Amino acid sequence: MQVVSIFFVILAFFGIIIISNAVRVLREYERGVIFRLGRLIGAKGPGVIFLIPIVDRMIKVSLRTVVLDVPPQDVITKDNVSIKVNAVVYFRVMQPEKAIVEVENFLFATSQLSQTTLRSILGQSELDELLSQRDKINQDLQKIIDEHTEPWGVKVSNVEVKQIDLPIEMQRAMAKQAEAERERRAKIVHADGEFQASQKLSDAAAVIAVNPIALQLRFLQTLTEVAADKNSTILFPVPIDIIEHFIRKSN
Protein backbone atom coordinates (compact mmCIF):
# COMPACT_ATOMS: atom_id res chain seq x y z
CA MET A 1 0.00 0.00 0.00
CA GLN A 2 2.82 2.38 0.82
CA VAL A 3 4.53 1.59 -2.50
CA VAL A 4 1.34 2.42 -4.38
CA SER A 5 1.00 5.78 -2.65
CA ILE A 6 4.60 6.65 -3.43
CA PHE A 7 3.95 5.72 -7.06
CA PHE A 8 0.95 8.06 -7.24
CA VAL A 9 2.95 10.86 -5.64
CA ILE A 10 5.70 10.45 -8.22
CA LEU A 11 3.13 10.24 -10.99
CA ALA A 12 1.42 13.40 -9.78
CA PHE A 13 4.77 15.17 -9.56
CA PHE A 14 5.63 14.34 -13.17
CA GLY A 15 2.10 15.27 -14.19
CA ILE A 16 2.52 18.73 -12.70
CA ILE A 17 5.83 19.17 -14.50
CA ILE A 18 4.32 18.07 -17.81
CA ILE A 19 1.30 20.35 -17.42
CA SER A 20 3.50 23.31 -16.47
CA ASN A 21 5.56 22.77 -19.62
CA ALA A 22 2.48 22.27 -21.75
CA VAL A 23 0.73 25.50 -20.74
CA ARG A 24 2.37 28.86 -21.45
CA VAL A 25 1.02 32.38 -20.96
CA LEU A 26 2.20 35.10 -23.32
CA ARG A 27 1.84 38.83 -22.73
CA GLU A 28 0.23 41.23 -25.17
CA TYR A 29 3.56 42.22 -26.72
CA GLU A 30 4.90 38.63 -26.96
CA ARG A 31 4.52 35.94 -29.58
CA GLY A 32 5.54 32.32 -29.39
CA VAL A 33 7.21 30.70 -32.40
CA ILE A 34 6.38 26.98 -32.09
CA PHE A 35 8.40 24.10 -33.56
CA ARG A 36 6.92 20.60 -33.58
CA LEU A 37 9.58 17.92 -33.93
CA GLY A 38 11.82 20.53 -35.50
CA ARG A 39 9.25 21.76 -38.01
CA LEU A 40 7.92 25.31 -37.85
CA ILE A 41 4.24 25.37 -36.92
CA GLY A 42 3.76 29.14 -36.66
CA ALA A 43 3.52 32.00 -34.21
CA LYS A 44 0.84 32.07 -31.53
CA GLY A 45 -0.22 34.49 -28.82
CA PRO A 46 -0.95 36.45 -26.80
CA GLY A 47 -2.78 34.59 -24.07
CA VAL A 48 -2.70 30.93 -23.03
CA ILE A 49 -0.77 28.57 -25.33
CA PHE A 50 -1.00 24.78 -25.09
CA LEU A 51 2.01 22.73 -26.15
CA ILE A 52 2.48 19.04 -26.61
CA PRO A 53 5.09 17.99 -24.05
CA ILE A 54 8.42 16.79 -25.47
CA VAL A 55 7.09 17.24 -29.00
CA ASP A 56 6.62 21.04 -29.16
CA ARG A 57 9.24 23.70 -28.49
CA MET A 58 8.41 27.39 -28.21
CA ILE A 59 10.65 30.47 -28.57
CA LYS A 60 9.28 33.78 -27.27
CA VAL A 61 9.77 36.92 -29.34
CA SER A 62 9.02 40.46 -28.18
CA LEU A 63 7.21 42.77 -30.58
CA ARG A 64 8.13 45.97 -28.72
CA THR A 65 10.37 48.61 -30.29
CA VAL A 66 14.03 47.96 -29.53
CA VAL A 67 16.40 50.89 -29.01
CA LEU A 68 19.82 49.78 -30.25
CA ASP A 69 22.81 51.93 -29.36
CA VAL A 70 25.47 51.73 -32.07
CA PRO A 71 28.94 52.12 -30.48
CA PRO A 72 31.28 54.87 -31.77
CA GLN A 73 32.72 54.07 -35.18
CA ASP A 74 35.95 55.40 -36.71
CA VAL A 75 35.02 56.94 -40.06
CA ILE A 76 37.12 58.67 -42.72
CA THR A 77 34.95 61.08 -44.68
CA LYS A 78 35.09 61.73 -48.39
CA ASP A 79 37.34 64.77 -47.81
CA ASN A 80 39.77 62.67 -45.70
CA VAL A 81 38.74 63.82 -42.23
CA SER A 82 38.96 61.20 -39.47
CA ILE A 83 35.96 61.35 -37.11
CA LYS A 84 34.13 59.20 -34.58
CA VAL A 85 30.39 58.79 -34.96
CA ASN A 86 27.80 56.94 -32.88
CA ALA A 87 24.12 56.45 -33.60
CA VAL A 88 20.92 54.91 -32.27
CA VAL A 89 18.60 52.58 -34.21
CA TYR A 90 14.89 52.02 -33.49
CA PHE A 91 13.43 48.78 -34.82
CA ARG A 92 10.84 46.12 -34.01
CA VAL A 93 10.00 42.58 -35.06
CA MET A 94 7.07 42.44 -37.49
CA GLN A 95 7.20 38.74 -38.43
CA PRO A 96 8.36 36.55 -35.51
CA GLU A 97 8.70 33.44 -37.67
CA LYS A 98 11.26 35.06 -39.98
CA ALA A 99 13.11 36.67 -37.07
CA ILE A 100 13.78 33.19 -35.66
CA VAL A 101 14.14 31.10 -38.84
CA GLU A 102 15.87 33.45 -41.30
CA VAL A 103 18.67 34.69 -39.00
CA GLU A 104 20.41 33.15 -36.01
CA ASN A 105 20.31 36.21 -33.74
CA PHE A 106 18.38 39.15 -35.17
CA LEU A 107 19.54 41.55 -32.42
CA PHE A 108 23.23 40.87 -33.04
CA ALA A 109 22.73 40.82 -36.81
CA THR A 110 20.93 44.18 -36.79
CA SER A 111 23.65 45.68 -34.59
CA GLN A 112 26.45 44.55 -36.90
CA LEU A 113 24.57 45.69 -39.98
CA SER A 114 24.00 49.13 -38.43
CA GLN A 115 27.71 49.54 -37.70
CA THR A 116 28.88 48.61 -41.20
CA THR A 117 26.19 50.73 -42.87
CA LEU A 118 27.07 53.71 -40.68
CA ARG A 119 30.73 53.54 -41.71
CA SER A 120 29.85 53.04 -45.37
CA ILE A 121 27.33 55.89 -45.72
CA LEU A 122 29.32 58.45 -43.72
CA GLY A 123 32.50 57.53 -45.60
CA GLN A 124 30.80 58.62 -48.82
CA SER A 125 29.92 62.08 -47.49
CA GLU A 126 31.99 65.17 -46.81
CA LEU A 127 32.29 66.68 -43.36
CA ASP A 128 30.18 69.73 -44.22
CA GLU A 129 27.36 67.44 -45.38
CA LEU A 130 27.49 65.46 -42.13
CA LEU A 131 27.20 68.64 -40.08
CA SER A 132 24.59 70.46 -42.16
CA GLN A 133 22.49 67.63 -43.65
CA ARG A 134 21.97 65.40 -40.62
CA ASP A 135 18.35 64.62 -41.52
CA LYS A 136 19.26 63.39 -45.00
CA ILE A 137 22.00 61.15 -43.60
CA ASN A 138 19.54 59.68 -41.08
CA GLN A 139 17.00 58.94 -43.81
CA ASP A 140 19.61 57.23 -45.99
CA LEU A 141 20.77 55.08 -43.08
CA GLN A 142 17.21 54.10 -42.18
CA LYS A 143 16.35 53.17 -45.76
CA ILE A 144 19.44 51.00 -46.34
CA ILE A 145 19.30 49.19 -43.00
CA ASP A 146 15.56 48.54 -43.39
CA GLU A 147 16.07 47.03 -46.84
CA HIS A 148 18.61 44.55 -45.44
CA THR A 149 16.56 43.60 -42.36
CA GLU A 150 13.25 43.15 -44.19
CA PRO A 151 13.95 39.46 -45.04
CA TRP A 152 14.42 38.88 -41.29
CA GLY A 153 10.96 40.23 -40.48
CA VAL A 154 12.52 43.28 -38.77
CA LYS A 155 11.30 46.82 -39.47
CA VAL A 156 13.72 49.71 -38.87
CA SER A 157 11.61 52.77 -38.10
CA ASN A 158 14.27 55.38 -37.40
CA VAL A 159 18.03 55.95 -37.29
CA GLU A 160 19.58 58.96 -35.57
CA VAL A 161 23.24 60.02 -35.64
CA LYS A 162 23.79 61.10 -32.04
CA GLN A 163 27.26 62.64 -31.93
CA ILE A 164 30.15 63.45 -34.27
CA ASP A 165 33.53 63.78 -32.55
CA LEU A 166 35.99 65.93 -34.52
CA PRO A 167 39.78 66.09 -34.04
CA ILE A 168 41.11 69.05 -32.03
CA GLU A 169 42.84 70.51 -35.08
CA MET A 170 39.62 70.41 -37.06
CA GLN A 171 37.68 72.07 -34.24
CA ARG A 172 40.21 74.93 -34.16
CA ALA A 173 40.08 75.33 -37.92
CA MET A 174 36.28 75.44 -37.86
CA ALA A 175 36.35 78.01 -35.05
CA LYS A 176 38.68 80.24 -37.10
CA GLN A 177 36.47 79.81 -40.14
CA ALA A 178 33.39 80.79 -38.15
CA GLU A 179 35.19 83.84 -36.73
CA ALA A 180 36.30 84.93 -40.21
CA GLU A 181 32.74 84.51 -41.45
CA ARG A 182 31.40 86.70 -38.65
CA GLU A 183 33.99 89.39 -39.42
CA ARG A 184 33.07 89.28 -43.10
CA ARG A 185 29.39 89.76 -42.28
CA ALA A 186 30.22 92.62 -39.90
CA LYS A 187 32.22 94.41 -42.60
CA ILE A 188 29.42 93.93 -45.11
CA VAL A 189 26.88 95.37 -42.67
CA HIS A 190 29.18 98.34 -41.90
CA ALA A 191 29.79 99.03 -45.59
CA ASP A 192 26.07 98.82 -46.29
CA GLY A 193 25.41 101.32 -43.50
CA GLU A 194 28.00 103.74 -44.91
CA PHE A 195 26.46 103.43 -48.35
CA GLN A 196 22.97 104.18 -47.04
CA ALA A 197 24.31 107.14 -45.03
CA SER A 198 26.01 108.56 -48.13
CA GLN A 199 22.75 108.25 -50.05
CA LYS A 200 20.88 110.17 -47.33
CA LEU A 201 23.55 112.89 -47.29
CA SER A 202 23.33 113.14 -51.07
CA ASP A 203 19.54 113.52 -50.84
CA ALA A 204 19.95 116.20 -48.13
CA ALA A 205 22.46 118.10 -50.28
CA ALA A 206 20.02 118.02 -53.18
CA VAL A 207 17.24 119.47 -50.98
CA ILE A 208 19.54 122.23 -49.65
CA ALA A 209 20.66 123.11 -53.19
CA VAL A 210 17.04 123.66 -54.22
CA ASN A 211 16.02 125.44 -50.97
CA PRO A 212 19.00 127.39 -49.46
CA ILE A 213 16.83 128.50 -46.55
CA ALA A 214 16.90 124.88 -45.32
CA LEU A 215 20.60 125.30 -44.56
CA GLN A 216 19.82 128.33 -42.40
CA LEU A 217 17.18 126.37 -40.46
CA ARG A 218 19.65 123.58 -39.89
CA PHE A 219 22.22 126.14 -38.74
CA LEU A 220 19.79 127.59 -36.19
CA GLN A 221 18.91 124.14 -34.91
CA THR A 222 22.60 123.37 -34.39
CA LEU A 223 23.01 126.61 -32.41
CA THR A 224 20.11 125.60 -30.18
CA GLU A 225 21.72 122.28 -29.40
CA VAL A 226 25.12 123.84 -28.68
CA ALA A 227 23.57 126.56 -26.47
CA ALA A 228 22.32 123.90 -24.09
CA ASP A 229 25.84 123.81 -22.63
CA LYS A 230 26.19 127.06 -20.64
CA ASN A 231 29.99 126.83 -20.52
CA SER A 232 30.32 127.10 -24.29
CA THR A 233 31.34 130.20 -26.16
CA ILE A 234 29.48 130.61 -29.43
CA LEU A 235 30.72 132.66 -32.36
CA PHE A 236 27.63 133.57 -34.31
CA PRO A 237 28.53 134.33 -37.93
CA VAL A 238 26.24 136.65 -39.79
CA PRO A 239 24.72 134.85 -42.76
CA ILE A 240 25.75 136.30 -46.08
CA ASP A 241 22.12 136.54 -47.12
CA ILE A 242 21.46 139.21 -44.48
CA ILE A 243 24.28 141.57 -45.49
CA GLU A 244 24.07 140.87 -49.21
CA HIS A 245 21.56 143.77 -49.65
CA PHE A 246 23.92 146.26 -47.96
CA ILE A 247 26.87 145.08 -50.06
CA ARG A 248 24.94 145.70 -53.24
CA LYS A 249 23.86 149.19 -52.05
CA SER A 250 27.46 150.08 -51.15
CA ASN A 251 28.70 149.07 -54.54
C-alpha positions, 0 to 999 in steps of 0.5 A, a space after each residue: 500500500 505504501 509503494 502504491 502511494 509513493 507511485 501516485 505521488 511520483 506520478 502526480 509530480 511528473 504530471 505537474 511538470 508536464 502540465 506546467 511545460 504544456 501550458 504557457 502564458 504570453 503577454 500582449 507584446 509577446 509571440 511564441 514561435 512553435 516548432 513541432 519535432 523541429 518543423 515550424 508550426 507558426 507564431 501564436 499568442 498572446 494569451 494561453 498557449 497549449 504545447 504538446 510535451 516533449 514534441 513542441 518547443 516554443 521560442 518567445 519573441 518580443 514585438 516591442 520597439 528595440 532601441 539599439 545603441 550603435 557604439 562609436 565608429 571610426 570613419 574617414 569622410 570623403 574629404 579625408 577627415 577622421 571622425 568618430 560617430 555613434 548612432 541609435 537605431 529604433 526597430 521592431 519585429 514584425 514577423 516573428 517566424 522570420 526573425 527566428 528562422 531566417 537569421 540566427 540572432 536578429 539583435 546581433 545581426 541588426 547591430 552589426 549591420 548598423 555599424 557597417 552601414 554607418 561607416 559606409 554611408 558616412 564615408 561617402 559624405 563630406 564633413 560639411 554634409 554630415 554637419 549640415 544635412 543630418 536629416 538626409 543622412 539619417 534617412 539614408 541610413 534608415 532606408 538602407 538598414 531597413 532594406 537589409 533587415 526586411 527578409 528577417 521580419 525586422 522593421 527599422 523605423 528610425 536611425 539617428 546620428 547622435 554625436 560626431 567627434 571631430 579632431 582638435 585641429 579640425 575644431 580649431 580650424 572650424 572656429 577660425 572659419 566661423 570667426 572669419 565669417 562673422 567678421 566678413 558679415 560685420 564688414 558687409 553690414 558696416 559698408 552697407 550702413 556707410 552706403 545708405 548714409 552717403 545716399 541720405 547725405 546726397 539727398 539732403 544736399 540736393 534738398 539744400 541746393 534747391 532750398 537754401 533756406 533749409 541750410 539756415 534752419 539747420 544752422 539755427 537748430 545746431 546753435 540751439 543744441 550747442 547753447 544747451 551747454 552754458 559753458 560754451 562760447 558761441 561765435 555767431 557768424 552773420 549769414 551772407 544773405 542778411 548783409 548781401 543787400 547792404 553790399 549791393 547798395 554800397 557798390 
